Each structure stands twice: as C-alpha cells, then as structure tokens.
Amino acid sequence: MVRMSAEERRESVIRAAVVEFARGGYKGTSTEAIAKRVGVSQPYLFRLFPGKEAIFLAASRRCCEGVTDMFRKAVEGVEAAEVEEALGAAYLSLIADDPDMLLMQMQMYVAVAAAEASGDPEFGEELRGLWMEMYDTVLLAMGADVEETSQFLAVGMLINVLVSMGFPPEHRVWTGCFAPPKSN
C-alpha cells in the first residue's frame, strides 16, 4: 500500500471539501463528513488545515481557480467572434462534468453574505478577489466589453441557480442559456 504525502492528502481534502460544501453549505457541512469522505481522522484534518474556515477557503479557491482556468483554456486560439460561444460551451460542460463546482459557487455567495452580516468582512475579501480574477478573465476574453461580460456572467449565475435547484440538463428551462446571438 502506497502512503500519500501530506500534500496529496491535502489535495484529497480539498476535493472532498468541494463536494461536501457544495451539497451542505458552510454551516451544514461538518469537518467530520469531510474527514470521512477522505478516509482520515478529524485530528489529521486539522493538522492539514487550521480550521473549517481554512478548508472552506481552500475549496472555494479551488472552485474559482478551476472555473477561471476553464475559461482561459476555452478561448485559447479562438477567433474573437466565437469567444462567447466557446466560453458558454465550457461553462455548460460543468453541468454534466462537474456540477459540484457550480453548487460550490452558490455556497460561496451564501457564506460570504452570512459572514458579512455577522461582522466578518475579511472572510469575503479573498473570495471576492478570486471572483474578480474570473470576471477579469472573461472581460479580457470578450474584448474588455463590460456589458457583454456582465450579460455572460448573469446567464452563468442563472445556470448556477438552475443547477442548485436540480433542473436536469434536458429541461426546457435551459433553452437560450448561452445560445449564439441571433442575426439582425
């Protein structure tokens, strides 16, 4: 049996945390559930991370960086006229390939709002920075057009909501999400 290094275990914890937090949220997810999913003890989990908030931030960071990297790769070598379609197709692929990433995004928004409401603005600072990196990636890919970028991300948020509500990919509610623009 090959033993995992601490860094490999840390990666396993982050992957498990994305799944657990995506489904249960920050408040509804126990560190015990994360440890169980990874197959480690709770004390070992806290040797890798100082606490639940650190695990949540690492999972959130993974989510934002993953989506941002996906957007970057989606537009590599793509003609300007096809950028929005490429970005949209990449985002829609998350529905089938990794819906937990979309659910994790929703949980991030809820956790930041709750932290802010309870007087903890620092919790959201890093998450807002990661989200802005994602926004800037899309903005640059779309030729620095703020209106198009905002519209694209608004549809992305709609997709996150539809996924979080459990609409299957073939449901009619998806019609028009990231559809190519109609000709005049």
C-alpha atoms as one frame of an Amber mdcrd trajectory, in Angstrom:
protein
   0.000   0.000   0.000   1.418   3.363  -1.044   1.176   6.114   1.555   0.096
   9.553   0.442   2.213  12.561   1.232   0.710  15.361   3.309   0.352  17.420
   0.130  -1.515  14.589  -1.621  -3.802  14.235   1.420  -4.329  17.998   1.421
  -5.436  17.774  -2.226  -7.804  14.930  -1.331  -9.276  17.041   1.457  -9.828
  19.985  -0.892 -11.568  17.787  -3.480 -13.742  16.208  -0.792 -14.491  19.605
   0.739 -15.723  20.956  -2.598 -18.216  18.081  -2.798 -19.312  18.291   0.839
 -19.593  22.083   0.980 -21.301  22.184  -2.427 -24.029  19.926  -1.105 -24.288
  21.068   2.516 -23.019  24.637   2.609 -20.577  26.076   5.110 -22.861  25.810
   8.136 -24.361  22.456   7.174 -21.105  20.640   6.489 -19.139  19.098   9.310
 -15.410  18.600   9.216 -16.202  15.043  10.294 -18.041  14.472   6.971 -15.041
  15.800   5.034 -12.618  13.632   7.007 -14.827  10.575   6.471 -15.029  11.208
   2.698 -11.209  11.374   2.536 -10.675   8.459   4.914  -8.717  10.352   7.544
  -9.367  11.253  11.143 -10.652  14.664  12.130  -7.458  15.413  14.113  -5.403
  14.656  10.978  -7.629  17.024   9.003  -6.704  19.776  11.461  -3.015  19.049
  11.011  -3.505  19.878   7.334  -5.769  22.916   7.869  -6.098  25.176  10.914
  -9.907  25.004  10.899 -13.154  24.686   8.967 -12.907  28.207   7.542  -9.474
  27.425   6.073 -10.857  24.266   4.468 -13.801  26.211   3.043 -11.499  28.913
   1.668  -9.246  26.287   0.060 -12.279  24.598  -1.534 -13.586  27.981  -2.712
 -10.180  28.887  -4.114 -10.084  25.568  -5.993 -13.554  26.227  -7.394 -12.805
  29.769  -8.597  -9.387  28.872  -9.976 -10.848  25.838 -11.740 -13.567  27.859
 -13.444 -11.122  30.649 -14.319  -8.657  28.156 -15.821 -11.507  26.531 -17.725
 -12.403  29.923 -19.235  -8.769  30.617 -20.175  -8.417  27.254 -21.904 -11.774
  27.621 -23.663 -10.667  30.748 -25.525  -7.132  29.690 -26.441  -6.808  30.094
 -30.198 -10.480  31.029 -30.633 -11.456  33.807 -33.036 -12.940  36.912 -31.399
 -16.344  36.295 -32.975 -16.520  32.847 -31.353 -15.312  33.722 -27.845 -18.725
  33.988 -26.178 -19.846  30.691 -27.673 -16.614  28.984 -26.526 -16.946  30.397
 -23.010 -20.604  29.395 -22.853 -19.934  25.866 -24.057 -17.187  25.484 -21.479
 -19.446  26.688 -18.690 -22.320  24.466 -19.789 -19.946  21.493 -19.742 -19.741
  21.925 -15.965 -23.385  20.879 -15.693 -22.548  17.398 -16.908 -18.893  17.148
 -15.919 -18.697  18.816 -12.509 -21.926  20.273 -11.156 -20.366  20.463  -7.692
 -18.255  23.363  -8.957 -21.432  25.307  -9.732 -23.017  24.350  -6.422 -19.839
  25.343  -4.588 -20.039  28.782  -6.196 -23.550  29.188  -4.809 -22.365  28.154
  -1.358 -19.543  30.687  -1.541 -22.011  33.503  -2.129 -24.162  32.394   0.796
 -21.151  32.032   3.118 -19.781  35.459   2.235 -23.166  37.091   2.779 -23.564
  35.371   6.154 -20.060  36.333   7.252 -20.579  39.942   6.213 -23.922  40.065
   8.040 -22.260  38.801  11.213 -19.500  41.424  11.015 -16.700  39.373   9.442
 -15.781  41.200   6.204 -12.341  39.554   5.940 -13.871  36.173   5.118 -15.183
  37.515   1.837 -12.130  39.508   0.800 -10.225  36.580  -0.682 -13.342  35.136
  -2.292 -14.185  38.469  -3.896 -10.626  38.671  -5.211 -10.883  35.208  -6.738
 -14.242  36.068  -8.285 -12.773  39.259  -9.739  -9.988  37.237 -11.348 -12.660
  35.107 -13.003 -14.537  38.257 -14.070 -11.361  39.842 -15.471 -10.556  36.661
 -17.412 -13.971  36.754 -19.077 -13.748  40.534 -19.571 -10.412  40.244 -21.389
 -11.625  37.293 -23.458 -14.645  39.342 -24.527 -12.521  42.259 -25.673 -12.989
  44.324 -22.500 -16.698  44.785 -23.208 -18.225  45.301 -19.753 -21.832  44.959
 -20.936 -21.223  41.632 -22.722 -19.196  40.342 -19.784 -21.937  41.279 -17.328
 -24.577  39.616 -19.508 -22.465  36.475 -19.864 -21.896  36.213 -16.120 -25.577
  36.930 -15.426 -26.517  33.928 -17.557 -23.822  31.967 -15.716 -25.489  32.863
 -12.424 -28.819  31.700 -13.845 -27.145  28.407 -14.698 -25.801  28.112 -11.140
 -29.302  28.684  -9.775 -30.840  26.136 -12.159 -28.219  23.547 -11.184 -28.719
  24.250  -7.484 -32.472  23.780  -7.943 -31.876  20.402  -9.607 -33.144  21.093
 -13.124 -31.848  18.302 -15.385 -29.803  19.400 -18.433 -32.568  18.409 -20.870
 -35.256  20.525 -19.132 -36.839  23.307 -21.224 -35.723  25.944 -18.718 -32.212
  25.694 -20.213 -33.329  26.916 -23.636 -31.441  30.064 -24.516 -28.656  29.724
 -21.967 -25.540  30.809 -23.840 -27.242  30.443 -27.185 -25.413  32.176 -30.047
 -26.794  35.670 -30.669 -29.484  35.957 -33.321 -28.642  37.744 -36.573 -30.313
  41.105 -37.240
